[in-house]
Amino acid sequence: MASLKLSGVGKVYLSGETALYDVNLEADDREFIVVVGNGKCGKSSLLKVIAGLEETSAGEVYINGKNMAEVEPKNRDVAMVFKQDTLYPSLNVYDNMAFGLRLRKAPQALIDQRVKSAAAILGLTDLLYRKPKVLNSAARQRVAIGRAMVREPKLYLLDEPLAGVDDELRRDMLNVIINVQARMNGTFIYATKNLSEALTIGTRLVILKNGFVQQIDSPANLYDYPANTYVAFFIGSPTINYLQNAKIVKEDNDYFAEFTGGMLPVAENIKARFTAIDEYVQSGKPIIIGIRPEDIKTSAEGRLKATLGKTEADGETTYAECDLAGQSLIVTYEAGYQKGEEAALAVDLSRLYIFDGESRLTLLSRDGGYVQTGKKDADFVPLPYPEEQEKIEKLKPKKGEGGPKKKLR
């Protein structure tokens, strides 16, 4: 059994750089959680804090209910796979995989059984007595994963293990990792900046930006019920379209989203989820309308008019760039219009996303389509955008100011 809990975890480096801010996460036994975000979002720092390779500046890490504050990395029963090649060049594959068990003075019979079993799962049996220098990058990474497997730890921490691997090898390695996770009893925490990887293997994703958690949920919930504009933009390819500086207006008993270049009716299912809709009508507060490219297409029946730009095929779907009164949109292209022509655009009104124009938080509550995960993390609400920016500015290292003295509040 292996569980992980992070409570208010923060990390400030000696330089004063804040890598993590108030991270809260609970992972159950045998979960596969993926931490995903762009460069310098805090992914690697988070895994190192869990492993004990970095001390926390705030908060606590619990493994199986035990506070790890005074527990050395070697005693946390955690195995970490790095993105860099960390194999011992002087040792063959067998000895590299056996290294951790030998340090723990495991019996040779146990070492032999575990190494050969892991090698069979990872397709390394024929490579056991070769040195790392003769292996390709994918094989070396399989050895690194095997070295973690043979220890049978409570937690497997994988820090961008497929960075730099080409697409074909990436697919093969993802299948290997999925197979390993299905066979082992531990909990997996996997960090990557590759969204495709994250969506392929993660049962839940932790979306990080600048060290701040944005949302924690299943891939499907993140796509359909994003907490803010960042999550909606991050989850999806091509990325979501935004119509800025829009507002909600009411005519008779009907509600409309009005923006430069057009107006769209607010569908009944969206209105039911928009609990503060009358407040936005009365105040005129700005909103941001989100429309995914798959939910807007060129059509003779379209409500909006835009100038068609270039088209590009992505698999079986063709997308087109359009200009809507100076706002750029990516839409699903269906034949009938040429580049430079005015095209009509039809929108699936039941699929609109609506965010507050200032906080950038969603204004739509969850409905019956939301699939409960049973995790408290799913109810986390990220900071409003201005407040997050204020904290980032406040936490920026100042000349001559040391990181560890800085409070993460």
C-alpha positions in Angstrom: 0.0 0.0 0.0 1.3 3.5 -0.9 -0.4 6.8 -0.4 1.0 10.3 -0.7 -0.2 13.6 0.8 1.2 17.1 0.2 -0.1 19.8 2.6 0.7 23.4 1.8 4.0 22.5 0.2 6.2 25.4 -0.9 9.7 25.6 -2.2 12.0 28.7 -2.4 15.6 28.2 -3.6 18.6 30.0 -2.2 18.5 32.4 -5.2 15.1 33.5 -3.9 13.2 31.9 -6.8 9.9 30.4 -5.8 9.4 27.0 -7.4 6.3 25.8 -5.6 3.5 27.7 -3.8 1.0 26.1 -1.4 0.7 22.7 -3.2 -2.0 20.3 -1.8 -2.3 16.9 -3.3 -3.5 13.4 -2.2 -2.7 10.3 -4.2 -4.1 6.9 -3.3 -2.5 3.5 -3.6 -1.6 2.5 -7.2 -2.8 5.8 -8.7 -1.0 7.2 -11.8 -0.8 10.9 -11.4 0.8 13.2 -14.0 2.2 16.6 -13.1 2.1 18.6 -16.3 3.1 22.2 -17.2 5.5 24.2 -19.3 9.2 24.7 -18.5 10.0 26.0 -15.0 6.5 25.4 -13.7 7.8 23.5 -10.7 7.4 19.8 -11.9 10.9 18.7 -11.1 11.0 20.6 -7.8 7.8 18.9 -6.8 9.2 15.4 -7.4 12.5 16.2 -5.7 10.6 17.5 -2.6 8.6 14.3 -2.4 11.8 12.2 -2.8 13.6 14.3 -0.1 16.2 15.5 -2.5 15.0 19.1 -1.8 13.8 20.4 1.5 10.4 22.1 1.7 10.3 25.8 2.5 6.7 25.4 3.8 4.2 22.6 4.3 4.5 18.8 4.9 5.0 15.7 2.8 3.3 12.5 4.1 3.9 9.0 2.7 1.6 6.3 4.0 0.4 8.8 6.6 3.9 9.5 8.0 5.4 12.9 8.0 8.7 12.9 6.0 10.2 16.0 7.6 12.9 14.1 9.4 13.2 11.1 7.1 16.2 10.8 4.9 15.7 10.2 1.1 17.1 6.7 1.3 14.5 5.8 3.9 11.4 7.1 2.1 10.9 4.0 0.0 10.8 6.1 -3.1 12.5 5.4 -6.5 13.1 8.3 -8.9 13.8 8.1 -12.6 15.4 11.3 -14.0 15.3 12.6 -17.6 19.1 12.5 -17.7 21.0 9.3 -18.2 22.0 8.4 -14.6 23.3 4.9 -15.2 26.8 3.9 -14.0 28.9 3.5 -17.2 31.3 1.0 -15.7 28.5 -1.4 -14.7 26.5 -3.6 -17.1 22.7 -3.5 -17.3 22.3 -6.3 -14.7 24.6 -4.6 -12.2 23.0 -1.2 -12.8 19.5 -2.6 -12.1 20.8 -4.5 -9.0 22.7 -1.6 -7.6 20.0 -0.3 -5.2 19.2 -3.8 -3.8 22.9 -4.5 -3.2 23.2 -1.2 -1.3 20.4 -2.5 0.9 22.2 -5.9 1.3 19.4 -7.9 -0.3 20.0 -11.6 -0.7 21.6 -12.5 -4.1 18.7 -14.9 -4.9 16.2 -12.0 -4.5 18.3 -9.7 -6.6 18.6 -12.2 -9.4 14.9 -13.0 -9.3 13.8 -9.3 -9.4 16.4 -8.2 -12.0 15.5 -10.9 -14.4 11.8 -10.5 -13.9 12.0 -6.7 -14.5 14.3 -7.3 -17.6 11.6 -9.6 -19.0 8.9 -7.0 -18.6 11.1 -4.3 -20.1 12.5 -6.3 -23.0 16.0 -6.1 -21.6 16.8 -9.9 -21.1 19.2 -10.0 -24.1 20.9 -6.8 -22.9 21.6 -7.7 -19.3 25.4 -8.0 -19.7 26.0 -5.1 -22.0 27.4 -1.7 -20.9 25.2 1.4 -21.1 27.4 3.0 -23.8 26.3 0.5 -26.4 22.6 1.0 -25.8 20.3 3.5 -27.5 18.6 6.2 -25.4 15.3 4.2 -25.1 17.1 1.1 -23.9 19.1 3.1 -21.3 15.8 4.7 -20.0 14.3 1.2 -19.8 17.3 0.2 -17.6 16.7 3.3 -15.4 13.0 2.3 -15.0 14.1 -1.3 -14.3 16.5 -0.1 -11.6 13.5 1.5 -9.9 11.2 -1.5 -10.4 13.5 -4.1 -8.7 13.4 -2.1 -5.5 9.6 -2.4 -5.5 9.2 1.0 -3.7 6.0 2.6 -2.4 6.4 5.6 -4.8 7.7 5.8 -8.3 8.7 9.3 -9.3 9.4 9.8 -13.0 10.8 13.2 -14.0 10.4 13.7 -17.7 11.8 10.2 -18.5 11.0 10.5 -22.2 12.5 14.0 -22.8 14.3 14.0 -26.1 12.9 10.7 -27.3 11.5 10.7 -30.8 7.7 10.1 -31.3 7.9 6.4 -32.3 10.1 5.5 -29.3 8.0 7.7 -27.1 4.9 5.6 -28.0 6.8 2.4 -27.3 8.1 3.7 -24.0 4.7 4.9 -22.9 3.4 1.4 -23.4 6.2 0.0 -21.3 5.5 2.5 -18.5 1.8 1.7 -18.6 2.6 -2.0 -18.5 5.0 -1.5 -15.5 2.4 0.5 -13.6 -0.2 -2.2 -14.1 2.1 -4.9 -12.7 3.6 -3.0 -9.8 2.0 -2.2 -6.4 3.3 1.3 -6.0 1.9 4.8 -6.7 3.3 6.6 -9.8 3.9 10.4 -10.0 5.0 11.3 -13.5 6.2 14.8 -14.6 6.1 15.9 -18.2 5.7 19.0 -20.3 4.2 16.8 -23.1 0.4 17.0 -22.9 0.0 14.0 -25.2 2.0 11.9 -22.7 0.0 13.2 -19.8 -3.4 12.5 -21.5 -2.2 9.0 -22.5 -1.1 7.7 -19.1 -2.6 9.9 -16.3 -5.7 9.0 -14.4 -5.5 12.5 -12.9 -3.4 15.5 -13.9 -1.9 18.2 -11.8 -1.7 21.4 -13.9 1.1 23.6 -12.7 2.1 27.2 -13.8 4.9 29.2 -12.3 4.8 26.9 -9.2 1.0 27.5 -8.7 -1.5 24.6 -9.0 -4.2 25.5 -11.5 -6.4 22.4 -11.3 -6.2 18.7 -10.3 -8.7 16.4 -12.0 -9.2 13.7 -14.7 -8.3 14.5 -18.3 -11.9 14.5 -19.3 -13.0 16.8 -16.5 -10.1 19.2 -17.2 -11.2 19.4 -20.9 -14.9 19.9 -20.2 -14.8 21.8 -16.9 -11.6 23.9 -16.8 -11.2 26.0 -13.7 -9.7 29.0 -15.5 -8.6 30.2 -19.0 -5.1 28.7 -18.5 -6.4 25.2 -18.0 -8.8 25.5 -20.9 -6.0 26.7 -23.2 -3.5 24.1 -21.9 -5.8 21.1 -22.4 -6.7 20.8 -26.1 -5.1 20.8 -29.5 -5.6 23.0 -31.4 -5.9 25.4 -28.5 -9.2 27.0 -27.5 -10.3 30.3 -29.1 -10.9 33.3 -26.8 -13.2 36.2 -27.6 -12.0 38.9 -25.2 -13.9 41.9 -23.7 -17.3 40.3 -24.3 -20.3 40.9 -22.1 -23.7 39.3 -21.3 -26.8 41.2 -22.4 -30.5 40.4 -22.0 -33.1 41.1 -24.6 -36.7 40.2 -23.6 -36.1 37.0 -21.7 -33.2 35.8 -23.8 -29.5 36.1 -22.9 -26.7 36.8 -25.4 -22.9 36.9 -25.3 -22.0 40.0 -27.1 -18.5 40.7 -28.5 -16.7 42.6 -31.2 -17.8 40.9 -34.4 -21.0 39.3 -33.3 -23.4 38.0 -30.7 -24.3 34.5 -29.7 -27.3 33.2 -27.8 -26.6 31.7 -24.4 -27.9 28.1 -24.6 -30.2 26.8 -21.9 -27.6 24.3 -20.5 -25.0 27.1 -20.3 -27.5 29.5 -18.7 -28.3 26.9 -16.1 -24.7 26.6 -15.1 -24.1 30.4 -15.1 -25.5 31.1 -11.7 -24.4 34.8 -11.7 -25.7 35.6 -15.2 -28.1 38.4 -14.1 -25.3 40.0 -12.0 -23.1 40.2 -15.2 -26.0 41.6 -17.2 -26.6 44.4 -14.7 -23.0 45.2 -14.0 -21.7 44.9 -17.6 -18.6 43.2 -16.2 -16.4 41.8 -19.0 -16.3 38.1 -19.7 -14.1 35.9 -21.9 -15.9 33.5 -24.3 -14.1 30.3 -25.0 -14.9 28.2 -28.1 -12.9 25.1 -29.0 -11.9 24.7 -32.7 -13.9 21.4 -32.9 -17.0 23.3 -31.7 -17.0 26.0 -34.5 -17.0 25.3 -38.2 -17.5 26.9 -41.6 -21.1 26.5 -42.6 -23.7 28.2 -44.7 -25.9 28.2 -41.7 -23.4 30.0 -39.5 -24.3 33.0 -37.2 -20.9 34.6 -37.4 -19.0 36.1 -40.4 -15.3 36.0 -40.6 -12.5 36.2 -43.3 -11.0 32.8 -44.1 -7.3 32.5 -43.9 -5.0 29.5 -44.5 -6.1 25.9 -43.9 -4.1 23.0 -42.5 -4.9 19.3 -42.2 -4.4 17.5 -38.9 -5.1 13.9 -39.5 -8.7 13.5 -40.8 -9.7 17.0 -39.8 -8.8 20.3 -41.6 -8.6 23.5 -39.6 -8.7 27.1 -40.9 -7.5 30.4 -39.5 -10.2 33.1 -39.5 -10.3 36.8 -38.7 -13.4 37.9 -36.8 -13.3 41.6 -36.5 -9.6 41.6 -35.7 -9.7 38.5 -33.4 -8.0 35.4 -34.7 -9.9 32.1 -34.6 -9.0 28.5 -35.4 -12.1 26.7 -36.8 -13.0 23.3 -38.3 -12.9 23.8 -42.0 -15.6 22.3 -44.3 -15.3 22.9 -48.0 -17.1 25.7 -49.6 -15.0 28.8 -49.0 -11.7 30.0 -50.4 -8.9 31.9 -48.6 -9.8 35.6 -48.4 -13.5 35.0 -48.7 -16.1 35.9 -46.0 -17.1 32.6 -44.4 -20.1 31.9 -42.2 -19.2 30.1 -38.9 -21.6 27.9 -37.0 -21.0 27.4 -33.2 -22.1 24.6 -31.0 -23.8 26.8 -28.4 -24.1 24.0 -25.9 -20.2 23.9 -25.7 -19.4 27.5 -24.9 -16.9 28.3 -22.1 -17.4 31.5 -20.1 -14.8 33.1 -17.8 -14.7 36.3 -15.8 -12.8 38.9 -17.7 -10.6 39.9 -14.7 -10.1 36.9 -12.6 -10.1 34.5 -15.6 -11.9 31.9 -13.5 -14.8 29.9 -14.9 -18.3 31.3 -14.4 -19.9 27.9 -15.1 -20.7 25.5 -12.4 -20.5 21.7 -13.0 -23.5 19.8 -14.2 -24.4 16.2 -14.6 -21.7 15.6 -17.2 -19.0 16.1 -14.6 -17.6 12.7 -13.5 -16.8 12.7 -9.8 -13.3 11.4 -8.9 -14.1 11.3 -5.2 -11.0 13.4 -4.5 -11.0 16.6 -2.5 -8.3 18.0 -4.9 -11.0 18.3 -7.6 -12.7 21.1 -5.6 -9.6 23.2 -5.5 -10.1 26.7 -6.9 -7.0 28.5 -8.3 -6.1 32.0 -7.4 -7.7 34.8 -9.5 -5.3 35.9 -12.2 -4.5 39.4 -10.7 -3.9 37.8 -7.2 -1.6 35.2 -8.7 0.4 37.8 -10.6 0.6 39.9 -7.4 2.0 37.0 -5.5 4.5 36.1 -8.3 5.7 39.7 -8.2 5.9 39.7 -4.4 7.8 36.4 -4.3 10.4 37.4 -7.0 13.9 37.4 -5.7 15.2 40.8 -4.7 18.8 41.7 -4.9 20.6 40.5 -1.8 17.5 38.7 -0.5 17.8 35.0 0.4 15.1 32.5 -0.5 14.7 30.5 2.7 13.8 33.6 4.8 10.9 34.3 2.5 7.4 33.2 3.7 5.1 31.6 1.1 1.9 33.4 2.2 
